[in-house]
Amino acid sequence: MEEIQVELQCADLWKRFHDIGTEMIITKAGRRMFPAMRVKITGLDPHQQYYIAMDIVPVDNKRYRYVYHSSKWMVAGNADSPVPPRVYIHPDSLASGDTWMRQVVSFDKLKLTNNELDDQGHIILHSMHKYQPRVHVIRKDFSSDLSPTKPVPAGDGVKTFNFPETVFTTVTAYQNQQITRLKIDRNPFAKGFRDSGRNRTGLEAIMETYAFWRPPVRTLTFEDFTTMQKQQACGIEGLAVASVHPFDPQQLEQTQRAMGS
């Protein structure tokens, strides 16, 4: 197990959120995380069977509040009583080391809830508390006590990884406007909330889309497409993506006519 390594994917995006102060929404019905935890695992025995799991633990025993005039989180008192333990076992478990190492392991289906009576397998957390996600690699012969409703078993066949940049504060509504803007800007599922579509006319939004267009200066390589796929998986949009959709004056003219311009 000593050779096993876990690398956080989309680390740059996580760092951008962390530098501001990452917030994650929790609801009674359960809400997915953004960014989602995605990792690449190496050093597994290709022929051994493993479970991959994730839990989320408190960073400290404090409760927090957001102070708007200073745009900072401050300690508001002691933490609420502990919630029932929950472990999210990756749905591809049980699988061989070779299978795990061939893919990016994504926890994008994991949901956070503040419902302590939840029976859907969501991770139960308190609002206004700080938490640390953890990824666990569990060898099959150490998995007898592995359960969604029990703490992760300990032992030589279990290795745990955490990443400081993934620490977040739970909220029922975003407190920091910078976080709100960054979530909307980077989350592929939040495109309908972006300012360009909400506060501008359709034509203005189209013109803004093409404002940063530049013709490609060289032929795109396989590495370019690989980078673009990684960016899209992390919710990152860049000029490289725009450059493969060249400006079409005829299409814009048709759009203008359809809008009565």
C-alpha positions in Angstrom: 0.0 0.0 0.0 3.0 2.3 0.4 3.3 2.7 -3.3 -0.2 4.0 -3.8 -0.6 7.6 -4.8 -3.7 9.7 -5.4 -3.5 12.9 -7.4 -6.3 15.5 -7.3 -7.7 16.4 -10.7 -8.7 20.0 -11.5 -6.3 21.1 -8.7 -6.0 24.6 -10.3 -9.8 25.1 -10.1 -9.9 23.9 -6.5 -7.1 26.4 -5.6 -9.0 29.3 -7.2 -12.0 28.5 -4.9 -9.7 27.8 -1.9 -8.0 31.2 -2.3 -11.4 32.9 -1.9 -12.9 30.4 0.6 -14.8 27.5 -0.9 -18.5 27.2 0.0 -20.7 24.1 -0.7 -24.4 24.2 -0.7 -26.2 21.6 1.4 -30.0 21.0 1.2 -32.5 18.6 2.6 -32.9 16.8 -0.7 -29.1 16.7 -1.3 -26.9 18.8 -3.5 -23.9 17.8 -5.6 -20.5 19.3 -5.0 -18.8 21.8 -7.4 -16.0 21.4 -8.0 -16.5 17.6 -7.7 -13.8 15.4 -6.3 -11.9 13.7 -9.1 -8.7 11.8 -8.6 -6.2 9.7 -10.5 -4.8 6.7 -8.6 -1.4 5.0 -9.3 0.7 2.4 -7.6 -2.1 -0.2 -7.1 -1.5 -3.9 -7.6 -3.1 -4.5 -11.0 -4.5 -7.9 -10.0 -5.6 -7.0 -6.5 -9.3 -5.9 -5.8 -10.0 -2.6 -4.2 -12.8 -0.4 -3.0 -12.5 3.4 -3.4 -14.5 5.5 -1.0 -14.9 9.1 0.2 -16.0 10.6 3.4 -16.0 14.2 4.7 -14.8 15.1 8.2 -14.9 18.3 10.3 -11.8 20.4 10.1 -12.3 21.6 13.7 -14.9 21.8 16.5 -16.1 25.3 15.5 -19.2 26.8 14.0 -18.6 29.8 11.6 -20.4 32.9 10.4 -19.7 35.1 7.4 -19.0 38.8 8.2 -20.1 40.8 5.1 -18.3 44.1 5.8 -15.0 42.4 6.0 -15.7 39.5 3.6 -14.3 37.0 6.0 -15.4 33.9 7.9 -15.2 34.2 11.7 -15.7 31.7 14.5 -19.2 31.9 15.9 -19.1 29.3 18.6 -18.7 25.6 19.2 -19.6 23.1 16.6 -23.0 21.4 16.6 -23.3 17.8 17.9 -21.7 15.2 15.6 -23.8 13.9 12.7 -24.2 10.2 11.8 -21.1 8.9 10.0 -21.5 8.5 6.2 -19.2 7.0 3.7 -19.7 7.2 -0.1 -18.5 4.0 -1.7 -17.7 4.6 -5.3 -20.2 2.8 -7.5 -17.5 1.1 -9.6 -16.3 -0.7 -6.5 -15.2 -3.6 -6.2 -12.7 -3.4 -9.1 -9.1 -4.4 -9.9 -6.2 -2.1 -9.4 -5.7 -2.2 -13.2 -9.3 -0.9 -13.7 -9.0 1.9 -11.2 -5.7 3.1 -12.6 -7.1 3.3 -16.2 -9.7 6.0 -15.3 -10.2 9.2 -13.5 -12.2 8.3 -10.4 -15.0 10.8 -10.1 -17.2 11.4 -7.1 -19.5 13.7 -9.0 -22.7 11.8 -8.0 -22.0 12.3 -4.3 -24.5 14.6 -2.6 -24.4 16.7 0.6 -27.4 17.1 2.9 -28.3 18.7 6.2 -31.1 16.1 6.8 -29.9 14.0 9.7 -32.7 11.5 8.9 -31.5 11.0 5.3 -32.0 7.5 3.9 -30.6 8.1 0.4 -27.0 7.6 1.3 -26.1 11.3 1.1 -23.3 12.7 3.2 -24.8 14.4 6.2 -23.2 17.7 7.3 -24.0 20.7 9.5 -24.4 24.2 7.9 -21.7 26.8 8.7 -19.0 24.3 9.5 -15.7 23.6 7.8 -15.0 20.2 6.4 -12.3 18.2 4.7 -13.1 15.5 2.0 -11.0 12.4 2.2 -10.4 9.6 -0.4 -9.8 6.1 0.8 -8.2 3.2 -1.0 -9.4 -0.1 0.7 -8.0 -3.5 -0.2 -10.7 -6.2 -0.5 -9.4 -8.2 2.4 -9.8 -5.2 4.7 -13.3 -4.3 3.6 -15.4 -6.6 5.9 -16.3 -3.6 8.1 -16.8 -1.2 5.2 -20.3 0.3 5.3 -22.0 3.5 4.1 -23.1 4.2 7.7 -19.9 3.4 9.6 -16.6 5.1 9.9 -14.0 3.9 7.3 -12.1 0.9 8.7 -8.5 1.3 9.7 -5.6 -1.0 9.0 -2.6 -1.8 6.8 -5.0 -2.5 3.9 -6.5 1.0 4.0 -4.8 4.2 2.8 -6.3 7.7 3.2 -5.6 10.8 1.2 -6.7 14.4 1.7 -6.0 17.7 -0.1 -5.9 21.0 1.8 -7.2 22.9 -1.1 -10.5 21.0 -1.0 -11.5 22.2 2.5 -14.9 24.0 2.3 -17.5 25.7 4.5 -21.1 24.4 4.2 -23.9 26.9 3.6 -27.6 26.8 2.6 -27.0 29.9 0.4 -23.7 31.3 -0.8 -22.3 34.0 1.5 -19.4 35.3 -0.6 -20.4 36.9 -3.9 -17.0 36.0 -5.4 -17.8 32.4 -4.8 -21.2 32.8 -6.4 -19.7 34.4 -9.5 -16.9 31.8 -9.8 -19.4 28.9 -9.4 -21.6 30.4 -12.2 -18.6 31.0 -14.4 -17.0 27.6 -14.0 -19.9 25.2 -13.5 -21.0 23.7 -16.8 -24.5 23.2 -15.4 -24.9 26.8 -14.4 -24.7 28.3 -17.9 -28.3 29.5 -17.7 -27.4 31.8 -14.8 -24.5 33.6 -16.4 -24.7 37.3 -16.8 -24.2 37.2 -20.5 -27.5 35.3 -20.9 -29.4 36.8 -18.0 -28.7 40.6 -18.2 -28.0 41.1 -22.0 -30.1 40.7 -25.1 -29.5 37.6 -27.2 -27.5 39.6 -29.8 -25.3 41.2 -27.2 -24.5 37.8 -25.8 -23.7 36.4 -29.2 -21.4 39.4 -29.9 -19.7 38.9 -26.6 -19.1 35.2 -27.3 -17.2 36.2 -30.5 -15.4 39.1 -28.9 -12.5 36.9 -27.8 -12.3 34.8 -31.0 -8.9 34.5 -32.6 -8.1 32.3 -35.6 -5.9 29.4 -34.7 -2.2 30.0 -35.4 -1.3 26.4 -35.8 -2.8 23.0 -36.3 -4.3 21.6 -33.1 -2.5 18.5 -31.9 -3.6 15.5 -29.9 -2.2 17.1 -26.7 -4.3 20.2 -27.4 -7.5 18.1 -27.5 -6.5 16.2 -24.4 -6.0 19.5 -22.5 -9.3 20.8 -23.7 -11.1 17.7 -22.5 -9.5 18.1 -19.1 -10.5 21.7 -18.9 -14.1 20.9 -19.9 -14.3 18.1 -17.3 -13.3 20.6 -14.7 -15.7 23.2 -15.9 -13.0 25.4 -17.3 -13.6 27.3 -20.5 -10.7 28.9 -22.4 -9.8 30.6 -25.6 -8.5 27.3 -27.0 -12.0 25.9 -27.0 -13.4 29.0 -28.7 -10.7 28.8 -31.4 -12.1 25.5 -32.8 -15.5 27.2 -33.4 -14.5 29.8 -36.1 -16.6 32.9 -36.5 -19.3 32.5 -39.1 -20.6 35.8 -40.4 -23.4 34.1 -42.3 -24.7 32.5 -39.1 -24.5 35.8 -37.3 -26.5 37.5 -40.1 -29.1 34.8 -40.0 -29.4 35.2 -36.2 -29.8 39.0 -36.6 -32.6 38.6 -39.1 -34.4 36.1 -36.9 -34.2 38.6 -34.0 -35.5 41.4 -36.2 -32.3 43.4 -36.1 
